């Protein structure tokens, strides 16, 4: 009854409920059961409020933090309308010796182009063909002339089997939560 009365009186936003809940113990007309119901309602509403965002908020976040990532080739960037799109999957496939690994290496460098000591973008390389070269990657990073672009910002995973690859892909979301600065996940794989 009291919970319905609160909502009818307009006490329904998280902020309004927060004020009410913080003074609830001094409200002598509420039974312990009613206080418990109101507290539970407040906690549910608070959790829901944390998980909801507007589409405008999402767009602002994307525009503020995500940029197209150059492939390192203006011709390929033009084909992709600016480069790799963050938050999307772009599949680059082809036969062996067609430049896929070089594209991976270039993208791992360009994502770090503007790194600063306090702002370090990172990338993940999933190398299923064992073709990724840290030596070549260092050469490309050095050409950026940014001391904050580093091999330390590149995670290289080399799964040895399909089952290992599947386990790695299953663990990827939790890894990304722990490493929010990762901007590119690339899988270097040859089509057969």
C-alpha positions in Angstrom: 0.0 0.0 0.0 2.7 2.5 1.0 4.8 1.7 -2.1 1.8 2.4 -4.4 1.0 5.6 -2.4 4.6 6.8 -2.9 4.4 6.3 -6.7 1.0 8.0 -6.8 2.5 11.0 -5.0 5.3 11.2 -7.6 8.1 9.7 -5.6 9.4 7.4 -8.3 12.7 8.5 -9.7 15.9 7.1 -8.3 16.9 10.5 -6.8 13.5 11.0 -5.1 13.6 7.5 -3.7 17.1 7.9 -2.5 16.1 11.0 -0.5 13.1 9.1 0.9 15.0 6.0 1.7 17.7 7.9 3.5 15.1 9.4 5.8 12.8 6.4 6.0 13.9 5.3 9.5 12.6 8.5 10.9 9.2 7.9 9.2 7.5 6.3 12.3 4.3 5.6 10.4 6.0 2.9 8.2 6.1 -0.6 9.4 9.3 -2.7 9.0 7.7 -4.6 6.2 6.8 -1.4 4.3 10.3 -0.1 4.8 11.7 -3.4 3.5 9.4 -3.2 0.5 10.4 0.4 -0.3 14.1 -0.5 0.1 13.8 -3.4 -2.2 11.9 -1.3 -4.8 14.6 1.4 -4.5 17.4 -1.1 -5.1 15.6 -2.6 -8.1 15.0 0.8 -9.6 18.6 1.9 -8.9 20.0 -1.2 -10.8 17.6 -0.6 -13.7 18.6 3.1 -13.9 22.3 2.1 -14.1 21.6 -0.2 -17.0 19.5 2.1 -19.1 20.9 4.7 -21.5 19.4 6.7 -24.3 20.4 6.3 -27.9 21.7 9.8 -27.7 24.0 8.8 -24.8 25.3 5.9 -26.9 25.9 8.1 -29.9 27.8 10.7 -27.7 29.9 7.9 -26.2 30.7 6.5 -29.7 31.6 9.9 -31.1 33.7 10.9 -28.1 35.7 7.7 -27.8 35.6 5.7 -31.0 37.1 6.8 -34.3 37.6 5.1 -37.6 40.9 3.3 -37.5 43.0 3.6 -40.6 44.2 0.4 -42.2 47.4 2.2 -43.2 46.3 2.3 -46.8 44.3 5.2 -48.2 42.9 3.0 -51.0 41.6 0.4 -48.5 40.4 3.2 -46.1 38.4 4.7 -49.0 36.8 1.3 -49.7 35.9 1.0 -46.0 34.6 4.6 -46.0 37.2 5.8 -43.6 38.8 2.7 -42.2 37.9 0.0 -39.8 34.8 0.9 -37.8 35.1 0.5 -34.1 32.5 -1.7 -32.5 31.9 -3.6 -35.7 33.3 -6.7 -37.4 35.2 -6.2 -40.6 36.3 -9.3 -42.3 39.3 -9.2 -44.6 39.9 -12.5 -46.3 42.1 -13.7 -49.1 44.7 -16.3 -50.2 48.1 -16.5 -48.6 50.6 -13.7 -49.4 48.0 -11.1 -50.2 48.8 -8.7 -47.5 46.4 -9.6 -44.7 49.1 -9.8 -42.0 50.6 -6.5 -43.2 47.1 -5.0 -42.8 46.9 -6.3 -39.3 50.3 -4.9 -38.4 49.4 -1.5 -39.9 46.1 -1.3 -38.0 47.9 -2.2 -34.7 50.2 0.7 -35.3 47.6 3.3 -36.4 45.4 2.6 -33.4 48.4 3.7 -31.3 49.3 6.8 -33.4 48.1 9.3 -30.8 48.9 7.4 -27.6 50.1 9.5 -24.7 51.6 8.4 -21.4 48.1 8.6 -19.8 46.1 7.3 -22.8 47.2 4.0 -24.3 45.0 2.5 -27.0 45.6 -1.3 -27.5 44.8 -4.0 -29.9 44.5 -7.8 -30.0 45.8 -10.0 -32.7 44.5 -13.5 -33.1 47.1 -15.2 -35.2 45.8 -18.6 -36.4 48.4 -19.0 -39.1 51.5 -18.1 -37.1 52.4 -15.3 -39.5 52.4 -12.3 -37.2 55.9 -10.8 -36.8 56.7 -8.7 -33.7 59.9 -7.6 -35.5 57.9 -6.1 -38.4 55.4 -4.7 -36.0 58.2 -2.9 -34.1 59.5 -1.4 -37.4 56.0 0.0 -38.2 55.5 1.3 -34.7 58.9 3.0 -34.8 58.0 4.7 -38.1 55.1 6.5 -36.1 57.8 8.4 -34.2 55.6 8.2 -31.0 57.4 6.8 -28.0 54.0 5.8 -26.5 53.2 3.4 -29.4 54.5 0.1 -28.1 54.5 -3.6 -28.5 53.2 -3.6 -24.9 49.9 -2.4 -26.2 49.4 -5.4 -28.5 48.1 -8.7 -27.2 48.9 -11.6 -29.5 47.1 -14.9 -29.2 48.2 -17.9 -31.2 45.6 -20.6 -30.9 46.9 -24.0 -32.0 43.6 -25.7 -32.7 40.0 -24.9 -33.4 38.9 -25.8 -29.9 41.6 -23.5 -28.5 40.3 -20.7 -30.9 36.7 -21.3 -29.7 37.8 -21.1 -26.0 39.7 -17.9 -26.8 36.7 -16.3 -28.5 34.4 -17.3 -25.6 36.8 -15.5 -23.2 37.1 -12.4 -25.3 34.2 -10.4 -23.8 35.6 -10.7 -20.3 39.1 -9.9 -21.5 37.7 -6.7 -23.2 36.0 -5.7 -19.9 39.4 -5.9 -18.2 41.1 -4.0 -21.0 38.8 -1.2 -22.0 41.5 0.5 -24.1 41.5 -2.2 -26.7 40.2 -0.6 -29.9 40.9 -3.4 -32.5 40.6 -7.1 -32.4 42.0 -8.7 -35.5 42.1 -12.3 -36.6 44.7 -13.2 -39.2 43.4 -16.3 -40.9 43.9 -17.6 -44.4 40.9 -18.9 -46.4 41.2 -22.4 -47.8 
